[in-house]
């Protein structure tokens, strides 16, 4: 504790109370000692001001500032507060850590009266935990209360049972909110979940339900949607105009990049909806690469660009949508995105990749025929998760090296062909009960 306090005291003294380097060597020793004591008292007095303390902490990198919560309850309260977090994230990027993979069996989505029923032995919301924190979440029995996993955003979980019951749960604060029943019934739909991009005690988010009239032969000119806003606690119905006409893929979950929603659509199209610009429309862009894919994933790169990956039996490709001169790549033009916006970043052959990783080669040397792309990492452009049988690997794209991802739940039966396996990331930001409303920091 003392070395942390001394660290910030030195920062402050360097920023605000630097003594002149021109002290005469003939100064009296007692005056020097008195001046040093006066400087220390000045530092202590200044650090008693929350405003000055915040200004100092805003200049400290994340790996250091998080360790300073042990200095005192007051410092813990300041660092963990949502106000400080918002200001801090304007200077430093927010780090995330992966707790595991949620498994959502698509056979149970929108199940009718005679549809496929989940066996009692199969958890409604399986979590393939990759760390102790994930184990605690997996075995807490809390997940059994909220139905099926739908999506996650900035650590918040969207769960429920289509099409009537939805929950949003914050595993950090243990808060959950039951969303009111939607006012409009969609027989087939796709979802989007948008949470604010900073860890906060107060959950602030939007849930979007879009109607899907999926047809390969007929594309729609309008798409009805219903949006729930946590700030108003109400569902609002609206209609989006499709530019050009398209058809959304049902029972899919959007990828959200910089607040812009991206849904898969028919004919290798990607539908784009920006709920913040006030325009009620869906733009589109053609997805790049071959049509002979088996798996495809969307994600966000480290610099906020949309990235797309697909794989087949032979290998995979990773594409990135470059930013336009006028702004972000996720700002559609009148006719949708230009295809020239896609840049191929990586292309690799699975057979060659496994030869570079002999430790993980199977005796039959047939692993390359099973390999599939599984997911992107959060705001990461250098690595992806791949799957081979029940094994999950982290693939580093530049050198094609792989490392095994050990997860809890390997013995459970997973219908990989019918399941969406989504990595779950939580913000790496300290939290404290002192920051809850009505709590004192003394």
C-alpha positions as CSV (number, residue, x, y, z in Angstrom):
1,X,0.0,0.0,0.0
2,X,2.8,2.4,0.9
3,X,4.7,2.0,-2.3
4,X,1.5,2.6,-4.3
5,X,0.8,5.8,-2.4
6,X,4.5,6.9,-2.8
7,X,4.2,6.2,-6.5
8,X,1.3,8.6,-7.0
9,X,2.9,11.1,-4.7
10,X,6.0,11.2,-6.9
11,X,3.8,11.6,-10.0
12,X,2.0,14.5,-8.4
13,X,5.2,16.1,-7.1
14,X,6.7,15.8,-10.6
15,X,3.6,17.3,-12.3
16,X,2.7,20.0,-9.9
17,X,5.2,20.5,-7.3
18,X,8.6,20.2,-9.0
19,X,11.3,22.1,-7.2
20,X,13.7,24.2,-9.1
21,X,16.9,22.4,-10.1
22,X,18.8,25.5,-9.3
23,X,19.0,25.1,-5.5
24,X,22.3,26.4,-4.3
25,X,24.6,23.8,-2.8
26,X,25.2,26.2,0.1
27,X,21.5,26.1,1.3
28,X,21.1,25.3,4.9
29,X,20.3,21.7,5.6
30,X,17.4,22.5,7.9
31,X,15.8,24.7,5.2
32,X,16.1,21.8,2.7
33,X,14.5,19.5,5.2
34,X,11.8,21.9,5.9
35,X,11.2,22.5,2.2
36,X,10.9,18.8,1.6
37,X,8.5,18.4,4.4
38,X,6.4,21.3,3.1
39,X,6.4,19.7,-0.4
40,X,5.2,16.3,1.1
41,X,2.4,18.1,3.0
42,X,1.5,19.9,-0.2
43,X,1.2,16.6,-2.0
44,X,-0.9,15.1,0.7
45,X,-3.2,18.1,0.7
46,X,-3.5,18.1,-3.1
47,X,-4.3,14.3,-3.1
48,X,-7.2,14.9,-0.8
49,X,-8.9,16.7,-3.7
50,X,-10.8,14.2,-5.9
51,X,-10.4,16.4,-8.9
52,X,-6.6,16.5,-8.6
53,X,-6.4,12.8,-7.8
54,X,-8.5,12.0,-10.9
55,X,-6.2,14.1,-13.1
56,X,-3.2,12.2,-11.9
57,X,-4.8,8.8,-12.2
58,X,-6.0,9.6,-15.8
59,X,-2.3,9.7,-16.8
60,X,-1.4,6.3,-15.3
61,X,-1.6,3.2,-17.7
62,X,-4.2,0.5,-17.0
63,X,-1.6,-2.1,-15.8
64,X,-0.7,0.3,-13.0
65,X,-3.9,2.2,-12.2
66,X,-5.8,-1.0,-11.4
67,X,-3.2,-1.9,-8.7
68,X,-3.8,1.4,-7.0
69,X,-7.3,0.4,-5.7
70,X,-5.6,-1.1,-2.7
71,X,-4.2,2.3,-1.5
72,X,-7.5,3.2,0.3
73,X,-11.2,2.9,0.1
74,X,-11.3,6.4,-1.3
75,X,-8.9,5.5,-4.1
76,X,-10.9,2.4,-4.8
77,X,-14.1,4.4,-5.0
78,X,-12.6,6.9,-7.4
79,X,-11.1,4.3,-9.8
80,X,-14.2,2.1,-9.8
81,X,-16.6,4.9,-10.4
82,X,-18.4,5.1,-13.7
83,X,-17.5,8.8,-14.1
84,X,-13.8,8.1,-13.8
85,X,-14.1,5.1,-16.1
86,X,-15.7,7.2,-18.9
87,X,-13.0,9.8,-18.7
88,X,-10.3,7.2,-18.5
89,X,-11.5,5.3,-21.6
90,X,-11.2,8.5,-23.6
91,X,-7.4,8.2,-23.1
92,X,-6.8,4.4,-22.8
93,X,-8.5,1.4,-24.6
94,X,-10.6,-0.9,-22.5
95,X,-9.2,-4.3,-22.0
96,X,-11.3,-7.5,-22.1
97,X,-10.7,-11.0,-20.9
98,X,-12.4,-14.2,-22.1
99,X,-14.2,-16.3,-19.6
100,X,-15.2,-19.1,-22.0
101,X,-17.7,-20.0,-24.8
102,X,-21.5,-19.9,-24.6
103,X,-23.2,-22.6,-26.6
104,X,-26.6,-21.9,-28.2
105,X,-28.3,-24.9,-29.9
106,X,-30.2,-23.5,-32.9
107,X,-32.6,-26.4,-32.9
108,X,-34.4,-24.9,-29.9
109,X,-34.8,-21.4,-31.2
110,X,-38.4,-20.5,-32.1
111,X,-39.5,-24.0,-31.4
112,X,-43.2,-24.7,-32.2
113,X,-45.6,-27.0,-30.4
114,X,-44.1,-30.1,-32.2
115,X,-40.5,-28.8,-32.4
116,X,-37.3,-30.3,-31.1
117,X,-37.3,-30.4,-27.3
118,X,-34.2,-30.0,-25.2
119,X,-33.3,-33.0,-23.1
120,X,-33.4,-32.5,-19.4
121,X,-29.7,-33.6,-19.1
122,X,-28.6,-30.7,-21.4
123,X,-28.1,-27.3,-19.8
124,X,-30.2,-24.5,-21.3
125,X,-27.1,-22.2,-21.4
126,X,-23.9,-24.3,-21.5
127,X,-20.7,-22.4,-20.8
128,X,-17.4,-23.9,-21.9
129,X,-15.3,-22.2,-19.2
130,X,-11.7,-21.4,-19.9
131,X,-10.7,-19.9,-16.4
132,X,-11.5,-20.0,-12.7
133,X,-13.8,-17.0,-13.1
134,X,-15.7,-18.8,-15.8
135,X,-15.9,-21.9,-13.6
136,X,-17.5,-19.8,-10.8
137,X,-20.0,-18.5,-13.3
138,X,-20.7,-21.9,-14.8
139,X,-21.3,-23.6,-11.4
140,X,-23.1,-20.7,-9.7
141,X,-26.5,-22.1,-10.9
142,X,-27.4,-18.5,-11.9
143,X,-27.4,-19.3,-15.6
144,X,-30.4,-21.7,-15.1
145,X,-32.7,-18.8,-14.3
146,X,-32.5,-17.0,-17.6
147,X,-33.3,-19.5,-20.3
148,X,-31.1,-19.7,-23.4
149,X,-28.1,-17.6,-24.3
150,X,-28.8,-15.1,-27.1
151,X,-25.9,-12.7,-27.2
152,X,-23.4,-10.6,-25.1
153,X,-22.2,-7.1,-25.3
154,X,-19.5,-5.4,-23.2
155,X,-19.9,-8.1,-20.5
156,X,-23.8,-8.0,-20.3
157,X,-25.7,-11.1,-21.2
158,X,-28.9,-11.2,-23.2
159,X,-30.8,-14.4,-22.4
160,X,-34.3,-15.7,-22.7
161,X,-36.8,-17.7,-24.6
162,X,-38.1,-16.5,-28.0
163,X,-40.4,-14.8,-28.7
164,X,-41.8,-13.5,-25.4
165,X,-39.3,-13.6,-22.4
166,X,-35.9,-11.8,-22.4
167,X,-33.5,-11.0,-19.6
168,X,-30.4,-8.8,-19.4
169,X,-27.9,-9.8,-16.7
170,X,-24.8,-8.2,-15.5
171,X,-22.5,-10.9,-14.0
172,X,-20.2,-8.3,-12.4
173,X,-22.9,-6.6,-10.3
174,X,-25.3,-9.6,-10.2
175,X,-28.1,-7.3,-11.4
176,X,-30.7,-8.6,-13.8
177,X,-33.6,-7.0,-15.6
178,X,-36.6,-8.7,-17.1
179,X,-37.5,-7.0,-20.3
180,X,-41.2,-6.3,-20.8
181,X,-43.0,-8.6,-23.3
182,X,-42.6,-7.4,-26.9
183,X,-45.7,-5.9,-28.4
184,X,-45.3,-7.4,-31.9
185,X,-45.1,-11.1,-32.8
186,X,-42.5,-12.2,-35.4
187,X,-42.7,-15.8,-36.4
188,X,-39.1,-15.7,-37.6
189,X,-36.7,-13.0,-36.4
190,X,-33.1,-12.0,-35.9
191,X,-31.7,-10.1,-32.9
192,X,-29.2,-7.4,-32.0
193,X,-27.8,-6.4,-28.6
194,X,-26.1,-3.1,-28.0
195,X,-24.6,-2.1,-24.6
196,X,-22.7,1.0,-23.9
197,X,-18.9,0.7,-24.4
198,X,-17.8,1.1,-20.8
199,X,-18.3,-0.9,-17.6
200,X,-21.0,0.8,-15.6
201,X,-23.1,0.0,-12.5
202,X,-26.2,1.1,-14.4
203,X,-27.0,-1.1,-17.3
204,X,-27.6,0.9,-20.5
205,X,-28.4,-1.1,-23.6
206,X,-30.8,-1.6,-26.6
207,X,-32.3,-4.9,-27.8
208,X,-33.5,-5.0,-31.4
209,X,-35.8,-7.6,-32.9
210,X,-36.1,-7.7,-36.7
211,X,-38.7,-9.6,-38.7
212,X,-37.4,-12.1,-41.2
213,X,-39.3,-13.2,-44.3
214,X,-36.4,-15.3,-45.6
215,X,-36.7,-16.3,-49.3
216,X,-34.0,-17.0,-51.8
217,X,-36.3,-15.9,-54.6
218,X,-38.0,-12.9,-53.2
219,X,-36.2,-10.0,-51.4
220,X,-38.0,-7.5,-49.1
221,X,-38.2,-3.8,-49.6
222,X,-39.0,-3.1,-45.9
223,X,-38.2,-4.8,-42.7
224,X,-40.3,-4.3,-39.5
225,X,-38.2,-4.0,-36.3
226,X,-39.0,-3.5,-32.6
227,X,-36.4,-1.8,-30.3
228,X,-36.2,-1.9,-26.5
229,X,-34.3,1.0,-24.9
230,X,-33.3,0.5,-21.3
231,X,-33.5,4.3,-20.8
232,X,-37.2,4.4,-21.5
233,X,-38.1,0.8,-20.6
234,X,-40.3,0.5,-23.6
235,X,-40.5,-1.3,-27.0
236,X,-40.8,1.0,-30.1
237,X,-42.0,-0.3,-33.4
238,X,-40.6,1.0,-36.7
239,X,-40.1,0.0,-40.3
240,X,-36.7,0.0,-42.1
241,X,-36.4,0.6,-45.9
242,X,-34.0,-1.8,-47.6
243,X,-31.5,-0.1,-49.9
244,X,-31.3,-2.2,-52.1
245,X,-34.0,-5.0,-51.4
246,X,-32.7,-7.9,-49.4
247,X,-33.9,-10.7,-47.1
248,X,-32.5,-11.2,-43.6
249,X,-31.4,-14.7,-42.4
250,X,-33.7,-15.8,-39.6
251,X,-32.5,-16.8,-36.1
252,X,-29.2,-15.0,-36.4
253,X,-27.5,-12.5,-34.1
254,X,-26.0,-9.3,-35.3
255,X,-22.4,-8.3,-35.0
256,X,-22.2,-4.7,-33.6
257,X,-19.2,-2.5,-34.5
258,X,-19.1,1.1,-33.3
259,X,-22.8,0.9,-32.6
260,X,-23.7,-0.2,-36.1
261,X,-25.6,-3.4,-36.6
262,X,-24.6,-6.1,-39.1
263,X,-27.0,-8.9,-40.0
264,X,-26.4,-11.8,-42.5
265,X,-28.8,-11.7,-45.5
266,X,-29.5,-13.9,-48.5
267,X,-27.3,-14.0,-51.6
268,X,-24.1,-13.4,-49.6
269,X,-25.3,-9.9,-48.6
270,X,-24.6,-8.2,-45.3
271,X,-27.4,-5.9,-44.0
272,X,-26.2,-2.8,-42.1
273,X,-28.4,-0.7,-39.8
274,X,-27.2,2.3,-37.8
275,X,-29.7,3.1,-35.1
276,X,-28.0,6.4,-34.2
277,X,-28.1,8.3,-37.5
278,X,-31.9,8.7,-37.5
279,X,-32.4,7.1,-40.9
280,X,-34.8,4.2,-41.0
281,X,-33.1,2.1,-43.5
282,X,-31.0,-1.1,-44.2
283,X,-28.0,-0.7,-46.5
284,X,-26.1,-3.7,-47.8
285,X,-22.8,-4.9,-49.0
286,X,-21.7,-8.1,-50.7
287,X,-19.5,-10.4,-48.6
288,X,-16.1,-11.1,-50.2
289,X,-14.4,-14.4,-51.0
290,X,-15.7,-17.8,-52.2
291,X,-19.2,-19.0,-51.9
292,X,-17.9,-22.5,-51.1
293,X,-17.7,-21.9,-47.4
294,X,-18.9,-24.0,-44.5
295,X,-18.5,-21.5,-41.6
296,X,-18.4,-17.7,-41.5
297,X,-17.9,-15.3,-38.7
298,X,-17.9,-11.5,-38.2
299,X,-16.0,-9.4,-35.7
300,X,-14.4,-6.1,-34.8
301,X,-10.7,-5.4,-35.4
302,X,-8.5,-3.7,-32.9
303,X,-9.0,-0.3,-34.7
304,X,-12.8,-0.6,-34.9
305,X,-13.2,-2.0,-38.4
306,X,-15.5,-4.8,-39.5
307,X,-13.7,-8.0,-40.2
308,X,-15.1,-11.2,-41.9
309,X,-13.8,-14.7,-41.9
310,X,-14.9,-17.9,-43.7
311,X,-13.5,-21.4,-43.8
312,X,-14.0,-24.5,-45.9
313,X,-12.3,-27.9,-45.8
314,X,-9.1,-26.6,-47.3
315,X,-8.5,-23.4,-45.4
316,X,-9.7,-20.0,-44.4
317,X,-9.6,-16.4,-45.4
318,X,-9.8,-13.2,-43.3
319,X,-11.1,-9.9,-44.8
320,X,-11.2,-6.4,-43.3
321,X,-13.5,-3.6,-44.5
322,X,-11.3,-0.6,-44.8
323,X,-12.3,2.9,-43.6
324,X,-13.4,5.4,-46.2
325,X,-11.9,8.8,-46.4
326,X,-15.2,10.4,-45.2
327,X,-15.3,8.3,-42.0
328,X,-15.7,4.8,-40.7
329,X,-16.1,1.8,-42.8
330,X,-19.5,1.2,-41.2
331,X,-21.0,4.3,-42.7
332,X,-23.0,3.1,-45.7
333,X,-23.4,5.2,-48.8
334,X,-26.7,5.5,-50.7
335,X,-26.1,2.3,-52.7
336,X,-24.5,0.3,-49.8
337,X,-20.8,-0.3,-49.3
338,X,-18.5,-0.5,-52.4
339,X,-17.1,-4.0,-52.8
340,X,-13.6,-2.5,-53.2
341,X,-13.7,-1.7,-49.5
342,X,-12.8,-5.3,-48.6
343,X,-9.1,-6.1,-48.2
344,X,-7.8,-9.7,-47.9
345,X,-5.6,-9.8,-44.8
346,X,-4.9,-13.5,-44.4
347,X,-5.3,-16.7,-46.5
348,X,-4.0,-20.0,-45.2
349,X,-4.2,-23.7,-45.9
350,X,-5.2,-26.0,-43.0
351,X,-3.0,-28.8,-44.2
352,X,0.1,-26.6,-44.2
353,X,-0.9,-25.0,-40.9
354,X,-1.1,-28.3,-39.1
355,X,2.3,-29.4,-40.5
356,X,3.7,-26.3,-38.8
357,X,2.2,-27.5,-35.6
358,X,3.2,-31.2,-35.3
359,X,2.4,-31.3,-31.6
360,X,-1.3,-31.1,-32.4
361,X,-1.3,-33.4,-35.5
362,X,-3.5,-36.5,-35.3
363,X,-2.0,-39.9,-36.1
364,X,-4.3,-40.2,-39.1
365,X,-3.2,-36.7,-40.4
366,X,-6.8,-35.9,-41.3
367,X,-7.3,-33.0,-38.9
368,X,-7.2,-30.5,-41.8
369,X,-10.5,-31.9,-43.1
370,X,-12.3,-31.2,-39.9
371,X,-11.0,-27.8,-39.1
372,X,-13.4,-24.8,-39.0
373,X,-13.2,-21.2,-38.1
374,X,-15.1,-20.6,-34.8
375,X,-14.9,-17.0,-33.8
376,X,-12.9,-13.8,-33.7
377,X,-11.4,-12.5,-30.5
378,X,-12.7,-9.3,-29.1
379,X,-11.2,-6.3,-31.1
380,X,-8.3,-8.5,-32.2
381,X,-7.0,-8.7,-35.8
382,X,-4.1,-11.1,-35.2
383,X,-5.7,-14.2,-33.9
384,X,-8.9,-16.3,-34.3
385,X,-10.4,-19.3,-32.6
386,X,-10.7,-22.5,-34.7
387,X,-12.2,-25.9,-33.9
388,X,-11.2,-29.4,-34.8
389,X,-13.6,-32.0,-33.5
390,X,-14.2,-31.1,-29.8
391,X,-10.9,-29.3,-29.5
392,X,-10.7,-25.5,-29.7
393,X,-7.5,-23.7,-30.7
394,X,-6.2,-20.2,-30.8
395,X,-4.7,-19.6,-34.2
396,X,-2.1,-16.8,-34.6
397,X,-2.6,-15.7,-38.2
398,X,0.8,-14.2,-38.9
399,X,2.9,-17.2,-38.1
400,X,0.1,-19.9,-38.3
401,X,1.0,-21.2,-34.9
402,X,-1.8,-22.7,-32.8
403,X,-2.2,-23.2,-29.1
404,X,-4.9,-25.3,-27.4
405,X,-7.7,-23.6,-25.5
406,X,-8.5,-25.7,-22.4
407,X,-12.2,-25.5,-21.5
408,X,-14.4,-27.0,-18.7
409,X,-17.2,-29.0,-20.2
410,X,-15.2,-31.3,-22.6
411,X,-17.2,-34.3,-21.5
412,X,-20.6,-32.8,-22.4
413,X,-22.2,-33.7,-25.7
414,X,-22.4,-30.6,-28.0
415,X,-24.2,-30.7,-31.4
416,X,-21.5,-28.7,-33.1
417,X,-23.3,-28.8,-36.5
418,X,-26.4,-27.1,-35.0
419,X,-24.9,-24.9,-32.4
420,X,-23.5,-21.3,-32.3
421,X,-20.5,-21.2,-30.1
422,X,-19.8,-17.6,-29.0
423,X,-16.8,-16.4,-26.9
424,X,-17.8,-14.5,-23.8
425,X,-15.6,-11.5,-22.8
426,X,-15.9,-9.3,-19.7
427,X,-14.4,-5.8,-19.3
428,X,-11.2,-5.9,-17.4
429,X,-12.2,-3.1,-15.1
430,X,-12.3,-3.2,-11.3
431,X,-15.6,-2.9,-9.6
432,X,-16.6,-2.1,-6.0
433,X,-19.8,-2.2,-4.0
434,X,-18.9,1.2,-2.7
435,X,-19.9,2.6,-6.1
436,X,-23.4,1.4,-5.8
437,X,-26.1,4.1,-5.2
438,X,-26.4,4.9,-1.5
439,X,-23.0,3.5,-0.5
440,X,-20.5,5.6,1.3
441,X,-16.7,5.4,0.7
442,X,-15.8,6.0,4.3
